[in-house]
Amino acid sequence: MVRAGGVMAALAVASCSGGSEPDDRPDAVATDTANGVAVEMETLDAMPVDFRGRWDFSAETCRDPASEMRLDIAADRIAYYESAATPETITRTGPGAVTIVHRFSGEGEEWQETLAYELDGDGERLTVSTPDGSMSIRMRCGTTPDIGE
């Protein structure tokens, strides 16, 4: 599981490490050693291709257009049930893992939220985690020509 708090802690540690100054370019890479494992982190311009597509709870709910667990991910937008988000910052936090600061809108409201997305080893399951540790796991649905890449 990837947590947004780990990214923030890693950035804080990096800024106080006494090493070289972190590079502030959009493609800068930092190292997260908070968990004893070096993980390169980089800011991305779009959602990585491996994450794009339709995700839902099960094969059955993948076929249900009204599923409350449906998640559609495109390069520059993410659609949840009754809300949609534009990524403001996408940070690769490890292999098959990103943390995103989103600008959400839905049901007449707008808000900002940070979520972590992590693929399992074969890329067929996606775990979405909040900074407080809540998470949901979805499976990849079949072909999704209507999502847009």
C-alpha positions in Angstrom: 0.0 0.0 0.0 1.2 3.5 -0.9 0.3 6.4 1.3 0.4 10.0 0.5 1.9 10.7 3.9 4.9 8.6 3.0 5.6 10.9 0.0 5.3 14.0 2.2 7.6 12.4 4.8 10.1 11.4 2.2 10.2 14.9 0.8 10.6 16.4 4.3 13.5 14.0 5.0 15.1 14.8 1.6 15.0 18.5 2.3 16.7 18.1 5.7 19.2 15.5 4.7 22.1 17.9 4.2 22.7 16.4 0.8 22.4 18.2 -2.5 19.5 20.5 -3.0 16.4 18.8 -4.5 15.9 19.6 -8.1 12.7 21.7 -8.6 12.2 20.9 -12.3 8.9 19.0 -13.1 10.9 15.9 -13.9 13.0 15.9 -10.7 13.7 12.6 -9.0 13.9 12.2 -5.2 14.6 9.1 -3.1 12.2 7.9 -0.4 14.2 6.0 2.3 11.4 6.3 5.0 10.8 2.6 4.8 14.4 1.5 4.3 13.8 1.0 0.5 15.1 3.4 -2.1 12.2 4.4 -4.4 12.6 7.0 -7.1 9.8 9.6 -7.2 9.2 11.7 -10.2 6.5 14.2 -11.3 4.6 13.0 -14.3 2.6 15.0 -16.9 -0.1 12.4 -17.3 -1.5 9.2 -15.7 0.8 6.3 -16.7 -0.7 4.1 -19.4 -0.7 1.0 -17.1 -3.4 2.7 -14.9 -5.7 3.8 -17.7 -8.9 2.1 -18.3 -12.1 1.1 -16.5 -11.9 -0.5 -13.0 -14.6 -1.9 -10.8 -15.3 -4.3 -7.9 -16.0 -7.4 -9.9 -16.6 -8.8 -13.4 -20.3 -8.5 -12.8 -20.1 -4.8 -11.7 -17.8 -4.0 -14.7 -21.0 -4.7 -16.8 -23.2 -2.4 -14.7 -23.1 1.2 -15.9 -24.6 2.4 -12.6 -21.9 0.7 -10.4 -20.9 2.8 -7.5 -17.4 1.4 -7.6 -16.8 2.2 -11.2 -13.5 4.1 -11.8 -12.5 5.4 -15.3 -8.9 6.6 -15.6 -7.7 8.5 -18.7 -4.4 10.4 -19.2 -5.8 13.6 -17.8 -9.0 12.8 -15.9 -10.3 10.4 -13.4 -14.1 9.7 -13.1 -15.6 8.1 -10.0 -19.3 7.5 -9.3 -20.9 10.9 -9.2 -17.6 12.9 -9.2 -14.7 13.6 -11.6 -11.2 14.7 -11.0 -8.5 16.5 -12.8 -5.0 15.6 -11.6 -3.1 18.6 -10.4 0.1 16.7 -9.5 0.9 13.1 -10.4 4.0 11.7 -8.6 5.4 8.2 -9.4 6.2 6.8 -6.0 7.5 3.4 -7.1 6.9 0.7 -9.7 3.2 0.5 -10.4 2.4 3.3 -7.8 1.5 6.9 -8.1 0.1 9.6 -5.7 -2.1 12.2 -7.1 -3.3 15.6 -5.9 -6.7 15.9 -7.5 -9.2 18.7 -8.1 -12.6 17.0 -7.7 -16.0 18.2 -8.7 -19.3 16.5 -8.2 -22.9 17.0 -6.9 -22.4 20.7 -7.1 -19.3 20.9 -5.0 -15.5 21.2 -5.6 -12.7 20.0 -3.4 -9.0 18.9 -3.5 -8.0 15.4 -2.4 -4.8 13.3 -2.5 -5.1 9.6 -3.3 -2.5 6.9 -3.9 -3.0 4.4 -6.6 -1.1 1.1 -6.7 -1.2 -1.8 -9.2 -0.7 -5.4 -8.2 2.1 -7.3 -9.9 0.2 -8.3 -13.0 -1.6 -4.9 -13.4 -5.1 -6.4 -13.0 -6.0 -5.1 -9.6 -5.8 -1.5 -8.5 -5.7 -0.3 -4.8 -6.8 3.3 -4.2 -5.7 4.6 -0.7 -6.5 7.8 1.2 -4.0 9.5 3.5 -5.9 8.1 6.5 -5.4 4.5 5.4 -8.8 3.8 3.9 -8.6 1.8 0.7 -10.6 0.1 -2.0 -9.5 -2.6 -4.4 -10.8 -2.8 -7.9 -10.2 -5.1 -10.8 -9.5 -4.1 -14.4 -12.5 -4.3 -16.6 -12.4 -5.5 -20.3 -11.9 -3.2 -23.2 -13.1 0.4 -22.6 -13.2 2.3 -25.9 -15.4 5.1 -24.5 -12.9 6.3 -21.8 -10.6 8.2 -24.1 -6.9 8.2 -23.7 
